Amino acid sequence: MAYKITDECISCGACADGCPVSCISEGDGKYVINADECIECGACAETCPVGAPVAE
């Protein structure tokens, strides 16, 4: 299942920098993951300081 970024996101961009397929972009108030491009590797969850990315 693709990852999703929860409301805990602090918009630091760490997840986007850590994504190997560049499927994360800055959204309105938090970053968002393009589920169609997500390869479910978990790199975003590993780099996020607040644990905002979670598997759907």
PDB file with SEQRES, HELIX, SHEET and CRYST1 records, atoms N, CA, C and O in Angstrom:
SEQRES   1 A   56  MET ALA TYR LYS ILE THR ASP GLU CYS ILE SER CYS GLY          
SEQRES   2 A   56  ALA CYS ALA ASP GLY CYS PRO VAL SER CYS ILE SER GLU          
SEQRES   3 A   56  GLY ASP GLY LYS TYR VAL ILE ASN ALA ASP GLU CYS ILE          
SEQRES   4 A   56  GLU CYS GLY ALA CYS ALA GLU THR CYS PRO VAL GLY ALA          
SEQRES   5 A   56  PRO VAL ALA GLU                                              
HELIX    1 AA1 ALA A   14  GLY A   18  1                                   5    
HELIX    2 AA2 ALA A   43  THR A   47  1                                   5    
SHEET    1 AA1 2 TYR A   3  ILE A   5  0                                        
SHEET    2 AA1 2 PRO A  53  ALA A  55 -1                                        
SHEET    1 AA2 2 ILE A  24  GLU A  26  0                                        
SHEET    2 AA2 2 TYR A  31  ILE A  33 -1                                        
CRYST1    1.000    1.000    1.000  90.00  90.00  90.00 P 1           1          
ATOM      1  N   MET A   1       0.827  -1.188   0.000  1.00  0.00           N  
ATOM      2  CA  MET A   1       0.000   0.000   0.000  1.00  0.00           C  
ATOM      3  C   MET A   1       0.870   1.250   0.000  1.00  0.00           C  
ATOM      4  O   MET A   1       1.923   1.279   0.638  1.00  0.00           O  
ATOM      5  N   ALA A   2       0.442   2.255  -0.697  1.00  0.00           N  
ATOM      6  CA  ALA A   2       1.187   3.509  -0.776  1.00  0.00           C  
ATOM      7  C   ALA A   2       1.200   4.206   0.579  1.00  0.00           C  
ATOM      8  O   ALA A   2       0.347   3.957   1.431  1.00  0.00           O  
ATOM      9  N   TYR A   3       2.165   5.065   0.758  1.00  0.00           N  
ATOM     10  CA  TYR A   3       2.250   5.838   1.986  1.00  0.00           C  
ATOM     11  C   TYR A   3       1.406   7.101   1.860  1.00  0.00           C  
ATOM     12  O   TYR A   3       1.136   7.579   0.758  1.00  0.00           O  
ATOM     13  N   LYS A   4       0.996   7.630   3.010  1.00  0.00           N  
ATOM     14  CA  LYS A   4       0.209   8.852   3.099  1.00  0.00           C  
ATOM     15  C   LYS A   4       0.837   9.708   4.186  1.00  0.00           C  
ATOM     16  O   LYS A   4       1.352   9.175   5.169  1.00  0.00           O  
ATOM     17  N   ILE A   5       0.803  11.020   4.027  1.00  0.00           N  
ATOM     18  CA  ILE A   5       1.360  11.910   5.036  1.00  0.00           C  
ATOM     19  C   ILE A   5       0.214  12.447   5.893  1.00  0.00           C  
ATOM     20  O   ILE A   5      -0.741  13.031   5.381  1.00  0.00           O  
ATOM     21  N   THR A   6       0.327  12.239   7.204  1.00  0.00           N  
ATOM     22  CA  THR A   6      -0.722  12.637   8.134  1.00  0.00           C  
ATOM     23  C   THR A   6      -0.596  14.115   8.502  1.00  0.00           C  
ATOM     24  O   THR A   6       0.335  14.801   8.082  1.00  0.00           O  
ATOM     25  N   ASP A   7      -1.549  14.581   9.290  1.00  0.00           N  
ATOM     26  CA  ASP A   7      -1.569  15.974   9.717  1.00  0.00           C  
ATOM     27  C   ASP A   7      -0.438  16.329  10.678  1.00  0.00           C  
ATOM     28  O   ASP A   7      -0.270  17.500  11.020  1.00  0.00           O  
ATOM     29  N   GLU A   8       0.335  15.345  11.116  1.00  0.00           N  
ATOM     30  CA  GLU A   8       1.487  15.625  11.978  1.00  0.00           C  
ATOM     31  C   GLU A   8       2.624  16.301  11.210  1.00  0.00           C  
ATOM     32  O   GLU A   8       3.583  16.778  11.816  1.00  0.00           O  
ATOM     33  N   CYS A   9       2.521  16.343   9.880  1.00  0.00           N  
ATOM     34  CA  CYS A   9       3.553  16.925   9.018  1.00  0.00           C  
ATOM     35  C   CYS A   9       3.867  18.359   9.440  1.00  0.00           C  
ATOM     36  O   CYS A   9       2.967  19.170   9.658  1.00  0.00           O  
ATOM     37  N   ILE A  10       5.171  18.654   9.552  1.00  0.00           N  
ATOM     38  CA  ILE A  10       5.611  20.004   9.908  1.00  0.00           C  
ATOM     39  C   ILE A  10       6.216  20.732   8.698  1.00  0.00           C  
ATOM     40  O   ILE A  10       6.849  21.777   8.852  1.00  0.00           O  
ATOM     41  N   SER A  11       6.022  20.186   7.518  1.00  0.00           N  
ATOM     42  CA  SER A  11       6.474  20.782   6.252  1.00  0.00           C  
ATOM     43  C   SER A  11       7.969  21.077   6.215  1.00  0.00           C  
ATOM     44  O   SER A  11       8.389  22.125   5.724  1.00  0.00           O  
ATOM     45  N   CYS A  12       8.761  20.160   6.731  1.00  0.00           N  
ATOM     46  CA  CYS A  12      10.214  20.363   6.731  1.00  0.00           C  
ATOM     47  C   CYS A  12      10.859  19.912   5.428  1.00  0.00           C  
ATOM     48  O   CYS A  12      11.950  20.371   5.087  1.00  0.00           O  
ATOM     49  N   GLY A  13      10.193  19.010   4.690  1.00  0.00           N  
ATOM     50  CA  GLY A  13      10.720  18.546   3.417  1.00  0.00           C  
ATOM     51  C   GLY A  13      11.658  17.362   3.489  1.00  0.00           C  
ATOM     52  O   GLY A  13      12.157  16.914   2.457  1.00  0.00           O  
ATOM     53  N   ALA A  14      11.910  16.846   4.668  1.00  0.00           N  
ATOM     54  CA  ALA A  14      12.822  15.708   4.799  1.00  0.00           C  
ATOM     55  C   ALA A  14      12.327  14.503   4.012  1.00  0.00           C  
ATOM     56  O   ALA A  14      13.125  13.786   3.408  1.00  0.00           O  
ATOM     57  N   CYS A  15      11.035  14.277   4.015  1.00  0.00           N  
ATOM     58  CA  CYS A  15      10.472  13.125   3.299  1.00  0.00           C  
ATOM     59  C   CYS A  15      10.690  13.251   1.797  1.00  0.00           C  
ATOM     60  O   CYS A  15      11.038  12.276   1.130  1.00  0.00           O  
ATOM     61  N   ALA A  16      10.485  14.445   1.270  1.00  0.00           N  
ATOM     62  CA  ALA A  16      10.659  14.683  -0.168  1.00  0.00           C  
ATOM     63  C   ALA A  16      12.116  14.478  -0.565  1.00  0.00           C  
ATOM     64  O   ALA A  16      12.404  13.896  -1.611  1.00  0.00           O  
ATOM     65  N   ASP A  17      13.029  14.954   0.268  1.00  0.00           N  
ATOM     66  CA  ASP A  17      14.454  14.781  -0.013  1.00  0.00           C  
ATOM     67  C   ASP A  17      14.863  13.315   0.029  1.00  0.00           C  
ATOM     68  O   ASP A  17      15.774  12.906  -0.692  1.00  0.00           O  
ATOM     69  N   GLY A  18      14.201  12.521   0.865  1.00  0.00           N  
ATOM     70  CA  GLY A  18      14.561  11.121   1.010  1.00  0.00           C  
ATOM     71  C   GLY A  18      13.873  10.182   0.034  1.00  0.00           C  
ATOM     72  O   GLY A  18      14.221   9.003  -0.035  1.00  0.00           O  
ATOM     73  N   CYS A  19      12.897  10.685  -0.727  1.00  0.00           N  
ATOM     74  CA  CYS A  19      12.140   9.820  -1.638  1.00  0.00           C  
ATOM     75  C   CYS A  19      12.944   9.517  -2.898  1.00  0.00           C  
ATOM     76  O   CYS A  19      13.328  10.437  -3.620  1.00  0.00           O  
ATOM     77  N   PRO A  20      13.206   8.219  -3.175  1.00  0.00           N  
ATOM     78  CA  PRO A  20      14.022   7.861  -4.343  1.00  0.00           C  
ATOM     79  C   PRO A  20      13.310   8.039  -5.688  1.00  0.00           C  
ATOM     80  O   PRO A  20      13.964   8.064  -6.730  1.00  0.00           O  
ATOM     81  N   VAL A  21      11.982   8.161  -5.675  1.00  0.00           N  
ATOM     82  CA  VAL A  21      11.245   8.321  -6.932  1.00  0.00           C  
ATOM     83  C   VAL A  21      10.597   9.701  -7.059  1.00  0.00           C  
ATOM     84  O   VAL A  21       9.820   9.935  -7.985  1.00  0.00           O  
ATOM     85  N   SER A  22      10.906  10.600  -6.153  1.00  0.00           N  
ATOM     86  CA  SER A  22      10.422  11.985  -6.179  1.00  0.00           C  
ATOM     87  C   SER A  22       8.911  12.100  -6.328  1.00  0.00           C  
ATOM     88  O   SER A  22       8.421  12.893  -7.132  1.00  0.00           O  
ATOM     89  N   CYS A  23       8.172  11.307  -5.555  1.00  0.00           N  
ATOM     90  CA  CYS A  23       6.709  11.352  -5.644  1.00  0.00           C  
ATOM     91  C   CYS A  23       6.084  12.194  -4.539  1.00  0.00           C  
ATOM     92  O   CYS A  23       4.865  12.188  -4.373  1.00  0.00           O  
ATOM     93  N   ILE A  24       6.910  12.920  -3.779  1.00  0.00           N  
ATOM     94  CA  ILE A  24       6.400  13.745  -2.688  1.00  0.00           C  
ATOM     95  C   ILE A  24       6.593  15.211  -3.044  1.00  0.00           C  
ATOM     96  O   ILE A  24       7.668  15.627  -3.475  1.00  0.00           O  
ATOM     97  N   SER A  25       5.530  15.984  -2.856  1.00  0.00           N  
ATOM     98  CA  SER A  25       5.597  17.412  -3.163  1.00  0.00           C  
ATOM     99  C   SER A  25       4.928  18.205  -2.050  1.00  0.00           C  
ATOM    100  O   SER A  25       4.158  17.670  -1.253  1.00  0.00           O  
ATOM    101  N   GLU A  26       5.241  19.492  -2.018  1.00  0.00           N  
ATOM    102  CA  GLU A  26       4.663  20.363  -1.003  1.00  0.00           C  
ATOM    103  C   GLU A  26       3.216  20.658  -1.356  1.00  0.00           C  
ATOM    104  O   GLU A  26       2.911  21.103  -2.462  1.00  0.00           O  
ATOM    105  N   GLY A  27       2.336  20.407  -0.410  1.00  0.00           N  
ATOM    106  CA  GLY A  27       0.919  20.667  -0.608  1.00  0.00           C  
ATOM    107  C   GLY A  27       0.475  21.859   0.219  1.00  0.00           C  
ATOM    108  O   GLY A  27       1.297  22.669   0.647  1.00  0.00           O  
ATOM    109  N   ASP A  28      -0.799  21.962   0.437  1.00  0.00           N  
ATOM    110  CA  ASP A  28      -1.371  23.062   1.210  1.00  0.00           C  
ATOM    111  C   ASP A  28      -1.268  22.764   2.702  1.00  0.00           C  
ATOM    112  O   ASP A  28      -2.135  22.099   3.268  1.00  0.00           O  
ATOM    113  N   GLY A  29      -0.216  23.253   3.330  1.00  0.00           N  
ATOM    114  CA  GLY A  29      -0.026  23.064   4.754  1.00  0.00           C  
ATOM    115  C   GLY A  29       0.745  21.819   5.146  1.00  0.00           C  
ATOM    116  O   GLY A  29       1.160  21.699   6.299  1.00  0.00           O  
ATOM    117  N   LYS A  30       0.949  20.886   4.223  1.00  0.00           N  
ATOM    118  CA  LYS A  30       1.737  19.687   4.496  1.00  0.00           C  
ATOM    119  C   LYS A  30       2.172  19.085   3.163  1.00  0.00           C  
ATOM    120  O   LYS A  30       1.645  19.430   2.106  1.00  0.00           O  
ATOM    121  N   TYR A  31       3.127  18.194   3.234  1.00  0.00           N  
ATOM    122  CA  TYR A  31       3.580  17.518   2.024  1.00  0.00           C  
ATOM    123  C   TYR A  31       2.589  16.416   1.658  1.00  0.00           C  
ATOM    124  O   TYR A  31       1.875  15.901   2.519  1.00  0.00           O  
ATOM    125  N   VAL A  32       2.553  16.061   0.377  1.00  0.00           N  
ATOM    126  CA  VAL A  32       1.642  15.026  -0.103  1.00  0.00           C  
ATOM    127  C   VAL A  32       2.413  14.023  -0.957  1.00  0.00           C  
ATOM    128  O   VAL A  32       3.413  14.362  -1.590  1.00  0.00           O  
ATOM    129  N   ILE A  33       1.931  12.786  -0.961  1.00  0.00           N  
ATOM    130  CA  ILE A  33       2.540  11.701  -1.723  1.00  0.00           C  
ATOM    131  C   ILE A  33       1.621  11.325  -2.872  1.00  0.00           C  
ATOM    132  O   ILE A  33       0.425  11.106  -2.677  1.00  0.00           O  
ATOM    133  N   ASN A  34       2.185  11.251  -4.070  1.00  0.00           N  
ATOM    134  CA  ASN A  34       1.427  10.788  -5.229  1.00  0.00           C  
ATOM    135  C   ASN A  34       1.375   9.265  -5.133  1.00  0.00           C  
ATOM    136  O   ASN A  34       2.372   8.586  -5.380  1.00  0.00           O  
ATOM    137  N   ALA A  35       0.212   8.737  -4.774  1.00  0.00           N  
ATOM    138  CA  ALA A  35       0.061   7.299  -4.537  1.00  0.00           C  
ATOM    139  C   ALA A  35       0.327   6.464  -5.782  1.00  0.00           C  
ATOM    140  O   ALA A  35       0.741   5.310  -5.675  1.00  0.00           O  
ATOM    141  N   ASP A  36       0.096   7.026  -6.948  1.00  0.00           N  
ATOM    142  CA  ASP A  36       0.327   6.284  -8.191  1.00  0.00           C  
ATOM    143  C   ASP A  36       1.811   6.088  -8.475  1.00  0.00           C  
ATOM    144  O   ASP A  36       2.192   5.154  -9.179  1.00  0.00           O  
ATOM    145  N   GLU A  37       2.643   6.964  -7.933  1.00  0.00           N  
ATOM    146  CA  GLU A  37       4.084   6.886  -8.163  1.00  0.00           C  
ATOM    147  C   GLU A  37       4.845   6.264  -6.998  1.00  0.00           C  
ATOM    148  O   GLU A  37       5.998   5.865  -7.156  1.00  0.00           O  
ATOM    149  N   CYS A  38       4.211   6.178  -5.826  1.00  0.00           N  
ATOM    150  CA  CYS A  38       4.857   5.647  -4.626  1.00  0.00           C  
ATOM    151  C   CYS A  38       5.213   4.174  -4.825  1.00  0.00           C  
ATOM    152  O   CYS A  38       4.381   3.379  -5.264  1.00  0.00           O  
ATOM    153  N   ILE A  39       6.472   3.815  -4.495  1.00  0.00           N  
ATOM    154  CA  ILE A  39       6.920   2.421  -4.620  1.00  0.00           C  
ATOM    155  C   ILE A  39       6.913   1.701  -3.264  1.00  0.00           C  
ATOM    156  O   ILE A  39       7.404   0.578  -3.148  1.00  0.00           O  
ATOM    157  N   GLU A  40       6.361   2.348  -2.260  1.00  0.00           N  
ATOM    158  CA  GLU A  40       6.171   1.755  -0.933  1.00  0.00           C  
ATOM    159  C   GLU A  40       7.469   1.313  -0.269  1.00  0.00           C  
ATOM    160  O   GLU A  40       7.506   0.291   0.416  1.00  0.00           O  
ATOM    161  N   CYS A  41       8.527   2.083  -0.473  1.00  0.00           N  
ATOM    162  CA  CYS A  41       9.828   1.710   0.084  1.00  0.00           C  
ATOM    163  C   CYS A  41       9.989   2.102   1.552  1.00  0.00           C  
ATOM    164  O   CYS A  41      10.795   1.502   2.262  1.00  0.00           O  
ATOM    165  N   GLY A  42       9.230   3.107   2.018  1.00  0.00           N  
ATOM    166  CA  GLY A  42       9.321   3.540   3.403  1.00  0.00           C  
ATOM    167  C   GLY A  42      10.413   4.543   3.691  1.00  0.00           C  
ATOM    168  O   GLY A  42      10.612   4.915   4.848  1.00  0.00           O  
ATOM    169  N   ALA A  43      11.128   4.993   2.672  1.00  0.00           N  
ATOM    170  CA  ALA A  43      12.210   5.961   2.898  1.00  0.00           C  
ATOM    171  C   ALA A  43      11.679   7.249   3.520  1.00  0.00           C  
ATOM    172  O   ALA A  43      12.354   7.861   4.348  1.00  0.00           O  
ATOM    173  N   CYS A  44      10.488   7.659   3.133  1.00  0.00           N  
ATOM    174  CA  CYS A  44       9.900   8.889   3.674  1.00  0.00           C  
ATOM    175  C   CYS A  44       9.663   8.749   5.179  1.00  0.00           C  
ATOM    176  O   CYS A  44       9.943   9.669   5.948  1.00  0.00           O  
ATOM    177  N   ALA A  45       9.150   7.600   5.587  1.00  0.00           N  
ATOM    178  CA  ALA A  45       8.878   7.372   7.004  1.00  0.00           C  
ATOM    179  C   ALA A  45      10.172   7.328   7.812  1.00  0.00           C  
ATOM    180  O   ALA A  45      10.206   7.769   8.961  1.00  0.00           O  
ATOM    181  N   GLU A  46      11.229   6.800   7.211  1.00  0.00           N  
ATOM    182  CA  GLU A  46      12.513   6.716   7.907  1.00  0.00           C  
ATOM    183  C   GLU A  46      13.163   8.076   8.094  1.00  0.00           C  
ATOM    184  O   GLU A  46      13.880   8.283   9.073  1.00  0.00           O  
ATOM    185  N   THR A  47      12.930   9.007   7.177  1.00  0.00           N  
ATOM    186  CA  THR A  47      13.592  10.311   7.259  1.00  0.00           C  
ATOM    187  C   THR A  47      12.768  11.368   7.979  1.00  0.00           C  
ATOM    188  O   THR A  47      13.303  12.410   8.358  1.00  0.00           O  
ATOM    189  N   CYS A  48      11.483  11.121   8.174  1.00  0.00           N  
ATOM    190  CA  CYS A  48      10.600  12.115   8.787  1.00  0.00           C  
ATOM    191  C   CYS A  48      10.871  12.221  10.301  1.00  0.00           C  
ATOM    192  O   CYS A  48      10.844  11.210  11.003  1.00  0.00           O  
ATOM    193  N   PRO A  49      11.130  13.439  10.806  1.00  0.00           N  
ATOM    194  CA  PRO A  49      11.417  13.592  12.240  1.00  0.00           C  
ATOM    195  C   PRO A  49      10.185  13.463  13.125  1.00  0.00           C  
ATOM    196  O   PRO A  49      10.324  13.295  14.336  1.00  0.00           O  
ATOM    197  N   VAL A  50       8.978  13.536  12.554  1.00  0.00           N  
ATOM    198  CA  VAL A  50       7.762  13.451  13.385  1.00  0.00           C  
ATOM    199  C   VAL A  50       6.895  12.247  13.044  1.00  0.00           C  
ATOM    200  O   VAL A  50       5.802  12.112  13.594  1.00  0.00           O  
ATOM    201  N   GLY A  51       7.346  11.372  12.159  1.00  0.00           N  
ATOM    202  CA  GLY A  51       6.604  10.166  11.820  1.00  0.00           C  
ATOM    203  C   GLY A  51       5.316  10.389  11.069  1.00  0.00           C  
ATOM    204  O   GLY A  51       4.370   9.615  11.213  1.00  0.00           O  
ATOM    205  N   ALA A  52       5.264  11.451  10.258  1.00  0.00           N  
ATOM    206  CA  ALA A  52       4.031  11.782   9.540  1.00  0.00           C  
ATOM    207  C   ALA A  52       3.684  10.804   8.408  1.00  0.00           C  
ATOM    208  O   ALA A  52       2.500  10.523   8.220  1.00  0.00           O  
ATOM    209  N   PRO A  53       4.646  10.273   7.648  1.00  0.00           N  
ATOM    210  CA  PRO A  53       4.267   9.310   6.593  1.00  0.00           C  
ATOM    211  C   PRO A  53       3.924   7.944   7.194  1.00  0.00           C  
ATOM    212  O   PRO A  53       4.682   7.387   7.988  1.00  0.00           O  
ATOM    213  N   VAL A  54       2.768   7.425   6.796  1.00  0.00           N  
ATOM    214  CA  VAL A  54       2.326   6.114   7.279  1.00  0.00           C  
ATOM    215  C   VAL A  54       1.801   5.315   6.089  1.00  0.00           C  
ATOM    216  O   VAL A  54       1.332   5.889   5.106  1.00  0.00           O  
ATOM    217  N   ALA A  55       1.882   3.998   6.181  1.00  0.00           N  
ATOM    218  CA  ALA A  55       1.326   3.142   5.126  1.00  0.00           C  
ATOM    219  C   ALA A  55      -0.191   3.204   5.206  1.00  0.00           C  
ATOM    220  O   ALA A  55      -0.769   3.136   6.291  1.00  0.00           O  
ATOM    221  N   GLU A  56      -0.824   3.333   4.060  1.00  0.00           N  
ATOM    222  CA  GLU A  56      -2.289   3.400   4.044  1.00  0.00           C  
ATOM    223  C   GLU A  56      -2.876   2.031   4.258  1.00  0.00           C  
ATOM    224  O   GLU A  56      -4.098   1.880   4.277  1.00  0.00           O  
TER     225      GLU A  56                                                      
END                                                                             
